[in-house]
Amino acid sequence: MDVIVIGGGLTGVTTAYQLRAAGHRVCVIERHATVAQEASFGQGGLVLPTPLDVWFGPGLGFGMRQMLFGSRNGMIYQPGLSASARGFVRQLNLARDPERFAMQCGRLRPLVDLSRRTLAEMEARHAMDFEQRDGVLHLFRTPRELKQAAPALALLAQFDYPHQILDGETCRTIEPSVPPGEALAGGVFFPYERSANCPLFAKQIKTLLDEHDVEFALGRSAESIRVEAGRVVVELASRTDETSGARGGVESIAGDALVLAAGANTQTLLGQVGIRVPLYPARVHALTAPIGYEEHAPHVTVVDYESRVTISRLHNRMRFASAPLLQGRGKTARPTPPKLRRRAIDTLGQAGHTWVPGAAKLSAMREWDGIALMSPDGLPITGATTHPRLFVNAGHGPAGWGLACGTAKIVADLVSGRASDVDSDSLAALSPTRFQHG
Ligand SMILES: Cc1cc2nc3c(=O)[nH]c(=O)nc-3n(C[C@H](O)[C@H](O)[C@H](O)COP(=O)(O)OP(=O)(O)OC[C@H]3O[C@@H](n4cnc5c(N)ncnc54)[C@H](O)[C@@H]3O)c2cc1C
């Protein structure tokens, strides 16, 4: 089949990889000059989520109280939150019920397993090096934080995530960069979880795809999509001639199937064919700096439980990421206002200062932000739509790095009409059509 993928972020690139591996002819349409330039660019690096990393459940504190009075959960709220943002938070808060949280984590688990296997196969087959680093250590300042995390800790055992629950002293043995004077009630260490360089991986996959005749329409924006009898058609925004300024004619690409992996733009394109999915955008922030003092740089990835800031070492750089900003949709499309940006950057800087002081060269710090698209039940939106030729792969929230490798495989199997690697309950829980029944 001829399959078109809109979006050359990590999700689009991994989807193209799996589609090509399944024998299809693939064209990826990406509006930037190369792949992984939006959410996949400066992200935190944590490869796969555990129940401690997800943005739903009892521990997160997405409540109205936190929004009105402020909180230390790392979330940045825009004062006077819009009705749409309040509505989204209300939906997300349904997962604060421990039973519902356990159910969603149970549905996520098969996807985590598939993603781990798929990524491992790709790494082994192509002998890939994309700055992988083993070991993730979540740190808890106070016994209260540990208590708050109890439902997630129970699920780590229930769903077989290899982990060790540690006291403060043992945490310092595992990660000697954590300063001795800092209050530390304990931690959870995941020896087999990893951080790695997401855009580097995406670019390596693109190089492989170039060698296997996958077409990349780079610098081209998909303006509209149509689903007709027997085929899908994508109209591209016309090009402007740089010297004369003249606009070219309308160009379109037709195929047998279309996968929307257009990140923050997915909803707009889906809306053109009358499909609504309740994805919500959050602007997430990151700081990157060269290693300051090697002896203070962490050996494992550190996550501050309270603020949810991920501190990862990517080769010779430190990355501090998270501080999601929740506000109205229209505002999220624009750059973060300076005051809120300062709060986000301070949140990241504070976590770094607390847990790995001296690790980063602050004078050379670069700020970055991107949009993470979240679904109200915390799971990605992956699978077939009500149009038989139209598929979606988006909404991975704060956990798209490794999960994109698994959702790519699911979509490729669905497009190819092959049996899926995950059970039918998990497929239904990821399906774009799940919100029509809820
Ligand atoms: C600061 C930050 C930190 C994060 N940290 C982590 C982490 O530690 N671990 C983790 O797992 N996840 C993390 N995430 C989330 C993760 O980065 C995302 O889930 C993932 O990158 C999403 O990939 P994507 O390909 O779906 O979206 P994107 O990377 O945004 O790609 C979408 C692509 O579609 C293209 N596009 C859109 N519309 C059109 C169009 N009309 N025509 C052509 N092209 C189009 C865009 O240009 C873009 O390249 C983080 C996100 C941010 C912002």
The ligand as an ORCA input file, in Angstrom:
! r2SCAN-3c Opt
* xyz 0 1
  C      10.009     19.828     27.436
  C       9.491     18.456     27.166
  C      10.010     17.398     27.901
  C       9.550     16.095     27.650
  N      10.145     15.078     28.324
  C       9.813     13.793     28.014
  C      10.522     12.701     28.595
  O      11.442     12.870     29.386
  N      10.148     11.454     28.248
  C       9.140     11.217     27.347
  O       8.833     10.053     27.074
  N       8.464     12.241     26.772
  C       8.782     13.504     27.076
  N       8.131     14.544     26.477
  C       7.052     14.227     25.517
  C       7.627     13.753     24.180
  O       8.662     14.614     23.789
  C       6.492     13.739     23.158
  O       5.500     12.826     23.605
  C       6.983     13.255     21.786
  O       8.128     13.943     21.373
  C       5.860     13.474     20.790
  O       6.352     13.201     19.502
  P       5.448     13.503     18.253
  O       6.186     13.040     17.071
  O       4.103     12.912     18.486
  O       5.237     15.076     18.252
  P       6.241     16.197     17.672
  O       7.646     15.902     18.005
  O       5.675     17.504     18.078
  O       6.105     16.002     16.113
  C       4.969     16.405     15.369
  C       5.489     16.817     14.016
  O       4.405     17.069     13.138
  C       4.770     18.157     12.322
  N       3.534     18.742     11.783
  C       2.475     19.204     12.486
  N       1.528     19.650     11.650
  C       1.989     19.473     10.390
  C       1.467     19.720      9.110
  N       0.262     20.275      8.937
  N       2.227     19.432      8.035
  C       3.458     18.873      8.172
  N       4.003     18.599      9.373
  C       3.282     18.879     10.466
  C       5.512     19.088     13.241
  O       6.312     19.984     12.530
  C       6.288     18.101     14.083
  O       7.584     17.860     13.567
  C       8.536     15.863     26.694
  C       7.991     16.925     25.974
  C       8.469     18.218     26.184
  C       7.893     19.338     25.370
*
